[in-house]
Amino acid sequence: MAGSCGSSCGTNEAQQAAAAQQENAITRSLGKIKNKILVMSGKGGVGKSTISVNLALGLAARGFQVGLMDVDIHGPDVVRMLDLKGNVEPPETPDSLVPPLKYNDNLKVVSLEYMMRDRDEAIIWRGPLKIQAIRQFVADMDWGELDYLIIDAPPGTGDEPLSVAQTIPNVKAIVVTTPQKVALADVKKSINFCKTVKMEIIGVVENMSGFVCPHCNETVDIFKSGGGETLARELELPFLGKIPMDPQVVMAGDDGKPYLSSDSDSPATKAFGEVVSAVETRVPPVAQPTVLKMADTDSGCACGGSCASHS
Ligand SMILES: Nc1ncnc2c1ncn2[C@@H]1O[C@H](COP(=O)(O)OP(=O)(O)OP(=O)(O)O)[C@@H](O)[C@H]1O
């Protein structure tokens, strides 16, 4: 017979078993990932995907194993920015884990876009479906051992960042903003969201901070500069760096040849490099304990059983 409530609430034992199985798969998958980083912003178009892609590439270029997960369900751009369509290998059996797209030996990518038949298809999904898609991105994908999982979220504080916060217990946030006051007002909402769901903030990145002249390579402050840095200081958050506006960044994203994979030595390249270094320093690639064991919680030790006093 179906579950204890009969058939009225739609919940049955098979569904509960499937949910428990998925929960186990999520825990197993997350256990192999040392650092999980959610890239978010209060406002659209401030460069989250650009930062996510280039941060992932920068960390991968330094020899780390990196995963990049695009949870911007309504506007997935990461696959397009990396020109990855077409390299998907099907899972070996229906029950085996799905292999992410491979960008290079150090970088794996998952996006809803790679499951869409038509890149221009519009996605109309309500909250529960989005939550389920994000859970499956963690549970069903063969991420393997990763030093960093970078998660590109849509703008705002809606279903996607909330699902990530609920699915991935020790995920940390990078908040992206542009320097103008209008963007800064919105970014405060993202920071409050992180506080509400108790998500640690790695720091703030100020994007489109000044403009790099393609003729003389000098930086001119068109949209002002320094607003994100001031905000980070006011809110006592780490500041990870300023990335100037550079027309080459747009061309690189549009052409599917990400900026940091070019040989450019422009101010924007150096700025991206500084952000990658700041992230590597603040979130070093060492395993984070996901869940405290009961015994360790009692003794107040956060090592998860691995420190000298437990050996
Ligand atoms: N530093 C930069 N210099 C020049 N162009 C940039 C820079 N950062 C981002 N862009 C461009 O701005 C546009 C928006 O960037 P992106 O898609 O990364 O923003 P987003 O915040 O992820 O957007 P959405 O809110 O739609 O998810 C893109 O065309 C991108 O190439």
The ligand as an SDF file (V2000), in Angstrom:
LIG
                    3D

 31 33  0  0  0  0  0  0  0  0999 V2000
   34.8900   43.3470  -17.4280 N   0  0  0  0  0  0  0  0  0  0  0  0
   34.1130   43.3520  -18.5150 C   0  0  0  0  0  0  0  0  0  0  0  0
   34.4410   44.1100  -19.6100 N   0  0  0  0  0  0  0  0  0  0  0  0
   33.6690   44.1480  -20.6940 C   0  0  0  0  0  0  0  0  0  0  0  0
   32.5350   43.4550  -20.8360 N   0  0  0  0  0  0  0  0  0  0  0  0
   32.1560   42.6790  -19.8060 C   0  0  0  0  0  0  0  0  0  0  0  0
   32.9160   42.5780  -18.5940 C   0  0  0  0  0  0  0  0  0  0  0  0
   32.2700   41.7230  -17.7660 N   0  0  0  0  0  0  0  0  0  0  0  0
   31.1790   41.3030  -18.4200 C   0  0  0  0  0  0  0  0  0  0  0  0
   31.1090   41.8730  -19.6470 N   0  0  0  0  0  0  0  0  0  0  0  0
   30.0700   41.6810  -20.6770 C   0  0  0  0  0  0  0  0  0  0  0  0
   28.8140   42.0820  -20.1300 O   0  0  0  0  0  0  0  0  0  0  0  0
   27.7800   41.2380  -20.6010 C   0  0  0  0  0  0  0  0  0  0  0  0
   27.0650   40.6110  -19.3910 C   0  0  0  0  0  0  0  0  0  0  0  0
   27.9950   39.7710  -18.7350 O   0  0  0  0  0  0  0  0  0  0  0  0
   27.5310   38.3930  -18.0590 P   0  0  0  0  0  0  0  0  0  0  0  0
   26.6620   37.6210  -18.9880 O   0  0  0  0  0  0  0  0  0  0  0  0
   28.7490   37.7630  -17.5270 O   0  0  0  0  0  0  0  0  0  0  0  0
   26.6580   38.9940  -16.8900 O   0  0  0  0  0  0  0  0  0  0  0  0
   25.6660   38.2270  -15.8860 P   0  0  0  0  0  0  0  0  0  0  0  0
   25.6790   39.0190  -14.6280 O   0  0  0  0  0  0  0  0  0  0  0  0
   26.0330   36.7950  -15.7950 O   0  0  0  0  0  0  0  0  0  0  0  0
   24.3140   38.3800  -16.6640 O   0  0  0  0  0  0  0  0  0  0  0  0
   22.8620   37.7840  -16.2690 P   0  0  0  0  0  0  0  0  0  0  0  0
   22.3390   38.6690  -15.1980 O   0  0  0  0  0  0  0  0  0  0  0  0
   22.0970   37.8850  -17.5520 O   0  0  0  0  0  0  0  0  0  0  0  0
   23.0700   36.3650  -15.8020 O   0  0  0  0  0  0  0  0  0  0  0  0
   28.4380   40.2090  -21.5110 C   0  0  0  0  0  0  0  0  0  0  0  0
   28.3300   40.6300  -22.8420 O   0  0  0  0  0  0  0  0  0  0  0  0
   29.9040   40.2280  -21.0750 C   0  0  0  0  0  0  0  0  0  0  0  0
   30.7950   39.9040  -22.1330 O   0  0  0  0  0  0  0  0  0  0  0  0
  1  2  1  0
  2  3  1  0
  2  7  2  0
  3  4  2  0
  4  5  1  0
  5  6  2  0
  6  7  1  0
  6 10  1  0
  7  8  1  0
  8  9  2  0
  9 10  1  0
 10 11  1  0
 11 12  1  0
 11 30  1  0
 12 13  1  0
 13 14  1  0
 13 28  1  0
 14 15  1  0
 15 16  1  0
 16 17  2  0
 16 18  1  0
 16 19  1  0
 19 20  1  0
 20 21  2  0
 20 22  1  0
 20 23  1  0
 23 24  1  0
 24 25  2  0
 24 26  1  0
 24 27  1  0
 28 29  1  0
 28 30  1  0
 30 31  1  0
M  END
$$$$
